[in-house]
Amino acid sequence: MASVRLHDRSTIEVEVHGDGPVVLLPVDPVPLEGPKAEAMRAWGADPALGRSLIDGLRDRFRIVAADYEGHVMAHPKPDTLTPANAAADLLAIADAAGAGRFAYYGYSWLGLLGQQLALRTDRLSALVMGGYPPVGGPYAAMLAVTRAAHTASLAAVRNPPTPTETVPGDWSTVSVVTTVDQTRQFVTLYEALRDFDDRAAQPSLTCPRLCVVGSADTMEYAEPWGGVTVDIAGPVTRDRDGLTALGWDVAVLDGLDHMQAMLAPAVLPVLRPWLEAHL
């Protein structure tokens, strides 16, 4: 295990497992336990997802794992979580593991960061974007959602919400538990991407690349959360041939939503053979 200093001078722990071609995974290698783990299971998430992905790949690849999402929540970067700084952080993690060239797999906003990383370095041997379309991404919708979350976190400081029962799967029942700095950093990220033209960026991507989405990955947010639809599957399923023409391999996981398509039993049967074929 190594400690790596990131762009804001905070440090993150990095673990390395296995041997072979290097794959960087921005995941938590330590399974969660207790009430937080039970809450994740209630929402369909896997509190041991990072460990499951590592264990599913470590016999064939050298896995560099760092919990970047957990890190930014513990050490918020309200004014500096930009695509360029996040890419620099990921490169610092790779450097700590002695990885000159490496593949990258990230999911959701961490998948988005993978494309931003690929646009800023020639060190990627392969890119896998999970849970976020490489072309036609919902940047405006995510900016609306993150702004709404930030507004709610500011309101919660002034008037702490009365605790209510949370119904798994129903975002309207969720009380704000994130801090102002935690929500602000994602506003910063999506504001920086507001004018990003993901289609125009495609000729700059040269490494092998794969997009993985669930066919049912469309999220409706009620008015308190921005009143928008975040459509992950649509841009991929509607223009699959176009993505292929741009150099992407595409895997659509039938019937799976955003939470389901990130689980190891769903993604590993696609991710592992694709990496074996391209590394």
MARROVO-353292 format. One record per residue: residue in three letters; z negated, y, x of N, C-alpha, C, O, CB in turn. Coordinates in steps of 0.05 Angstrom, whole numbers, plus 5000, padded with zeros to 4 digits. Glycine has a CB too. Layout:
% MARROVO-353292
alaZYXZYXZYXZYXZYX/...
% end
This chain:
% MARROVO-353292
met500049765017500050005000500050255018498650265038497550004981/ala501550455010501750705025501350935006502050914982504350725040/ser500351155016500051405001502351595009502751635033497251535005/val503651704990505951874995505452154984504552184961508651754983/arg505952365000505652634991508152724977510352704987504952825014/leu507852834952510152914936510553214938509253354954509752834907/his512453324923513353594927511153804922511254024933515653654908/asp509153734905506953924899504553864916502353964910506253904869/arg504853704937502653634956500753424944498853354958501153884964/ser501153334920499453114910500452854922502652844934499653094878/thr498852644920499652384932499852164911498452174891497652304954/ile501551974916502051744899501851494915502651494938504751774883/glu500851284903500651024917503250864913504350854891498150864907/val504150744934506650584933505950294942504650254962508750714952/glu506950104927506649824934509449704940511449784928505249664911/val509549514958511949374965511549074961509548964970512849434994/his513348944947513148654942515748514947517848624940512148604912/gly515748284959518048114962519748204986519048375002519748134937/asp522148074988523948125010526848104999527347954980523447925033/gly528648255012531348255004532348535000531048725010531748094979/pro534548574986535548844980533349004966531948894949538048834964/val533149264972530949424961531649524933533849624928530349664980/val529749504915529949614888527449784884525249694885530149384866/leu527850044878525650224872525150224842527050274826526250514882/leu522750164834521850164806519650364802517550334814520949874797/pro520050574786517950764780516150654758516150754736519051034772/val514550444765512850304745510050274757509650294781514050034738/asp508150224739505450174747505149884755505449714737503450254724/pro504549824780504349544788501749414779501449164782504649524817/val499849574769497249464761497049454730497249664717494949644772/pro496849214718496649194689494149344678492049334690496448894681/leu494549474656492349614643490649414628491649194620493449834624/glu488149474624486349304609484649474590484649714592484549134628/gly483249344572481349484554482749614531484949544523479849684570/pro481349814519482349954495485050074497486750064479480350164486/lys485650184521488350304524490550094523492650144512488450454551/ala489949864535491849644534492249544505494549494497490949414552/glu490149524490490349444462491949644446493549564428487549404450/ala491549904451493050104436496050084443497650124425492050384443/met496750024468499449994476500749754461503049774452499749964506/arg499249534460500349304446500849364417502749264405498449064449/ala499149524404499449584376502049744371503149724350497049754366/trp502949894391505450044389507849884399510049984399505250304405/gly507349634407509549464416510149494446512149384456512049534401/ala508349624461508749664489507249444504505549304493507749934499/asp507949404529506749194546505049334568506249464585508949014559/pro502449304567500749434587501049314615500049424634497849404579/ala502549094617503148974643506048984649507048814665502148674643/leu507549174638510449184641511249204671512949054680511549424626/gly509949384685510749414713510449154729512149074744509049624726/arg508149024725507648764739509648554731510648404747504848674734/ser510348554705512348354695515048394708516348204715512548374664/leu515948654710518448704723518448634753520348514763519249004720/ile516248704766515948634794516148334798517548234815513348744806/asp514548184782514447894785517147764779517747554789512247784768/gly518647894761521247784754523447834774525647724772522147894728/leu522847994794524948074814524148014843525848004860525648364811/arg521547984848520547994876521447744892521447764917517548004875/asp522247534880523147294895525947334906526847184923523147054877/arg527347544897530147584905530547864918532447904933532047564881/phe528748044912529048324921526448424933524248314929529948504898/arg526748634949524348774960523849004940525349204939524848884989/ile521648984925521049174904519149384915516949334925519749024880/val519949644912518349874918517449984892519050084876519850084936/ala514849974887513750054860511750284863509950274880512449814847/ala512150484846510250714845510150814816512250844804511050934865/asp507850864806507450944778507951244776506051404774504650874768/tyr510451324776511051614775510251744749509251964749514051654780/glu510651604727509851714701506851754700505851964692510751534678/gly505351544708502451564708501551794727499551924721501251304716/his502951824749502252034768502552314756500852474759503952004793/val504852364743505252634733503352694709502752924704508152674723/met502452484696500452534675497652594687496152754676500252294656/ala497052464709494552504722494552764739492452884743493752264740/his496852834749497153074766499553234756501653234768497652994797/pro499153374733501453514721502653714739501453834756500453644695/lys505253754734506853944750508254134730510654124727508953794768/pro506654314717507654464694510054644700511754694683505454624683/asp510254744725512354924732514354804752516354944758511255174743/thr513854564761515554464783516754184778518154074796513954444808/leu516454074754517653814748520653854741521353824718516153664726/thr522153924761525053974757526553724767525353554781525954224773/pro529053684759530553454769530653444799530453234811533353464758/ala531053674812531253674841528553584854528553434873532053954851/asn526353684844523753614855523153314850522053184867521553784844/ala523753224826523252944819524952764837523952554847523852884790/ala527452834842529152674860527952674888528052464901532052794860/ala526952904897525752914923523252734925522752604945524953204931/asp521752724903519452544902520252254904519052094919517852584875/leu522352174890523251894891524351824918523951604928525451854870/leu525652014931526551954959524251934978524251774996528452184968/ala522152094973519752064990518451794987517351675006517752284983/ile518451684962517351424957519051214972517951034984517351354927/ala521651234971523351054985522951075016522850865030526351104979/asp522651315025522151355054519551215063519451095084521951655060/ala517551225046514951105053515150805057513650685072512851165032/ala517150685043517550395045519650335066520350095069518350285018/gly520650535080522650485100525350405089526850265103521650275119/ala525950495065528450415052530550625057530350845046527950375021/gly532450565073534650745077536450755053537050975042536350665102/arg537350525044538850505019537350334999535950145008541750385024/phe537550394974536050244954537350274927538750464921533150354953/ala536850074910537650094882535350214866533050214875538349804871/tyr535950314843533950454826534350364797536550354786534150764828/tyr532050284784532050234756529750394743527450364751531649934750/gly530450564724528450714709529150704679531450664671528251004719/tyr527050744663527450724634526650984620524651114629525850494622/ser528051074600527551314585527851554603529851584616524651304572/trp525851734604526251974621526351894651527452044667523952164617/leu525251664658525451564685528251464691529151454713523351354691/gly529651374670532451304672534151554676535951554693533451144648/leu533551754661534852014664534552104693536552204705533652224645/leu532152084704531752164732533452014751534252114772528852144739/gly534151764745535851604762538551724766539651724788536051324752/gln539651824744542351954746542052214763543852274779543452014718/gln539952364758539552604774539152544804540152694821537052764763/leu537852324809537452234837540252164849540752244872535651994838/ala541852014834544451924845546252164850548052144868545851744825/leu545852384836547552624841546652784865547952964874547452804816/arg544252704876543052864898542852704924541852814944540452964890/thr543752454925543452304949545752094950546752014929540752154951/asp546452014975548451804978547051544986548251354996550551874999/arg544351524982542851294991542651074969541550864975540051384999/leu543551134945543250934924545350714927547750764929543551054896/ser544450464929546250234929547050144901549150014898545050004944/ala545450214881546050154853544250314836541950384844545849854848/leu545150374811543550534792543550394765545650314755544650824789/val541150354754540950244727539350444710537050494716539549964727/met540650544690539450734671538750574646540450464632541250974664/gly536150554640535250414616534250624596532850814603533150214622/gly534850584570533750754549534551044550533151214540530850734550/tyr536851104562537851374562540851364568541651244588536351554583/pro542551494552545451474556546351644580545451874582546951554531/pro548051544597549051704620550951924612551252124626550351524639/val552251904589554052104578553252164549552751974534557052024581/gly553152414542552352484514549352464510548452414487553752304495/gly547752504531544952474529543752684510544752904508543652494556/pro541452624497540252804477538453014490536153034484538652644457/tyr539653174508538053364523536953584505534553664507539753494545/ala538553684486537653894468535453794450533453934445539954014452/ala535753554440533753434422531153394437528953444426534753174410/met531253294461528853254477527553514485525053524487529453084502/leu529053724489527853984494526254074469524154184471529954184502/ala527454024445526054104421523453944418521354054410527854054396/val523553684423521153514420519053604440516653624433521953214425/thr519853654465517853724485516653994480514254044485519053714513/arg518254184470517254444463515254424440513154554440519554634455/ala515854244420513954214398511354084408509254164398515254034376/ala511553894426509153774437507453984452505053984451509853534455/his508854154467507454364482506054564463503854644468509354514501/thr507454634442506254814422503754684409501754824405508354884400/ala503954424403501754284392499354274411497054294403502554004383/ser499954234437497754224456496354494459493954514463498754134484/leu497954714457496754984458494955024433492755134435498855194459/ala495954934410494454964385491854804386489854884375496154884361/ala492054574398489654394400487454514417485054464413490454124411/val488254684436486254824453484655024435482255044437487554964477/arg486155164419484955374402483355244379481155334372487055554391/asn484555034367483254904344483454604347485454484338484654994317/pro481554484360481654194364482054044338480654094318479054094378/pro484053864337484553724312482353534304480953424321487153564314/thr482053494278480153304267481253024272483552964264479553354237/pro479652844284480652574289481552434263480152444243478552404303/thr483952314264484952164241485851894250486151844274487352314228/glu486251714231487151444238490151454246491751554232486751254214/thr490651334269493451324279494651064269493550844273493551344310/val497051084257498450844248500650784268502550944272499750894220/pro500450564282502450494302505350504291505850394270501950214314/gly507050654305509850684296510350934280512651004276510650444281/asp508251064270508551304254507551544270505151594272506951284227/trp509451694282508751914299507452144284506052304296511252024313/ser507752154257506452364242503452334241502052524234507652374214/thr502452104248499552054247498252094275495852064277498951774237/val499852164295498852194322497652464326498952664321501052134342/ser495152474335493952724343494652794372495152614388490852714339/val494653044378495353134406493053064424490753154420495953434406/val493552904444491552834464492352914492490952874511490952534463/thr494753034495495753114521494953404525494553564506498753084523/thr494653484550493853754557496253944558498553854557492453754585/val495654194559497754394561499554354585501954374583496554684561/asp498354304608499954264632501654004631503854004640498054254657/gln500453804619502053554616504553594599506653494606500253334603/thr504253734577506553774560508553974572510953954569505753864532/arg507454184585509154394596511054284617513254374620507354604608/gln510154074633511853974654514453854643516553864656510353774671/phe514253734619516653614608518453834595520953794594515953404587/val517254044586518954274578520454384602522854444600517154504565/thr519054404624520354494649522754314656524854404664518354504672/leu522354044654524453854661526853894643529153914652523353574658/tyr526453904616528653914598529954194597532254224590527853834571/glu528354404603529554664605531554674629533654804628527454884608/ala530754544651532554534674535054374668537154414682531054404698/leu535054194649537354034642538854144618540754024608536453754636/arg538054374608539254484583542254524586543754474567537954754577/asp543254604609546054654613547454434629549654464638546454924627/phe546054204633547153984648549453854633549053774610544953784656/asp551753834645554153704633554353424644555553384666556753874638/asp553253224630553252964641555952834644556452664661551452784625/arg557852914627560552804630561952924654563252774669562252874604/ala561653184659562953304682561753194708563053204729562553604681/ala559253094707557952994731558852714739558452634762554952984727/gln560252574722560852294727562552244752562052054766562352184704/pro564552414759566052354783564352364809565252254829568352554786/ser562052484808560352504831558652244835557352214856558552744829/leu558752074816557251824818559051604829561151544818556151734790/thr558251484851559951294865558851014868560350824873560651404892/cys556150984865554950724868555450554843555950664822551950744874/pro555150284845555250124821553050214802550850284810554949814828/arg553650204775551750304756551950154730554050074721552150604752/leu549550134718549249984693547550144674545550264682547949704697/cys548450154648546850284627545850064608547449894599548550494612/val543250064601542149874583540650024561538850184566540149684598/val541449964536540150094513539849884491541349694489541750334502/gly537849924474537549764449539449874428539750124426534649764440/ser540649704412542549794392541149954369542450114355543949564380/ala538549924366537050064346535350294357533350384345535149874330/asp536150394380534550604394535350884384536951024397534950584425/thr534350954361534651214349531951294338530851154322536951224327/met530951534346528251614338528451874321529652074330526551654363/glu527251864298527152094280524452234283522352104280527652014250/tyr524452484290521952634294521652834270523452984264522052794321/ala519352824257518753004235518553294245518453334270516152914221/glu518353474227518453764234516253834255516853994273518053924210/pro513753734252511753814272512553734301511553844320509153694266/trp514353534303515253444330518053534336519353414353515053134331/gly518953734323521653844330523653814308525753954308522653724354/gly523253624289525053584267527853504276529853594265525253824251/val528053334297530653264308530852954309528952814306530953384336/thr533352874313533952584318534552554347536352684358536252484300/val533152374361533752314388535352044388534151834385531152284406/asp537952074391539651844390540351744417541851864432542251914374/ile539151514425539751394450542051194448543851194466537251254461/ala542051034428544050824425546850934419548850844429543250624404/gly546951134401549451234390551551304412553751204411549051464373/pro550851474431552851554451553951314467556151324477551651754470/val552351104469553250864484554950684467557050604475550750714495/thr553950634442555450444425558050564415560050424411553750354402/arg558150834411560550954401562750984422565050994416559851234390/asp561951004447563851044469563550854491563650924515563651334479/arg563150604484562650404505565150374523564850354548562050124492/asp567550384512569950364528570250604546571150584569572450334510/gly569450834536569551074553567751064576568451144598568951324536/leu565350954572563450924594564450724615564250764639560650834583/thr565650514605566850314623569050444640569250394664567950074608/ala570650614627572750744642571650934663573050994683574550904623/leu569251044658568051224678566551074700565451194718566051404663/gly566550804698565350644720562650514713561450404731565050814743/trp561850534688559250424680559650134669561450084654557950594660/asp557849954677557449714662555549774640553749944643556449474680/val555849644617554249714593553049464582554449264578555949864572/ala550449474576549149254562547649374538545949544541547149104581/val548349274514547049364489545449124479546448914473549149454468/leu542849164477540948954468540748964438539649144426538148994482/asp541848764425542248764396539548774381537748614386543748514388/gly539348974363537148994345534649114357532649134342536548734334/leu534649194382532149284395531949584394533949724398532049184424/asp529549684389529049974390528150064417528249904437526950054368/his527150304420526550424446524250264459524450214484525750714443/met522250194444519950054456520749764463519949664484517550054437/gln522249634446522949354450524849314473524649124488524149244425/ala526649504477528749474497527749514526529149444545531049664492/met525249614529524149644556522549404565521849384588522449894556/leu521949224546520248994553521648804572524048764571519348844528/ala520048684590521248514611522848284599525048224610519048404628/pro522048134578523647924568526348014558528247854556522247774546/ala526548264550529148374540530948464563533348404563528648604521/val529748604583531448734603531948554628534048574640530148984612/leu530048384635530448224659532948044658534248014678528048054664/pro533547914635535947744635538547894640540547784647536147604608/val538448164636540748324642540548444670542448444685541048554621/leu538148554676537748694701538048524726539448594745535048824701/arg536748294725536748124749539448024757540248064780534847894745/pro541047904739543647804748545548034756547248004774544947644726/trp545248264743546948494751546248584779548048644795546648724730/leu543748604785542948684812543848474833544748544854539948724814/glu543548224826544448004844547448024850548347964872543847734833/ala548948114830551848134833552748384849554948384859553248134806/his551048584850551848834862550348914887551049114900551549054842/leu548248764895546748824920547148614941546048634963543848864914/
% end
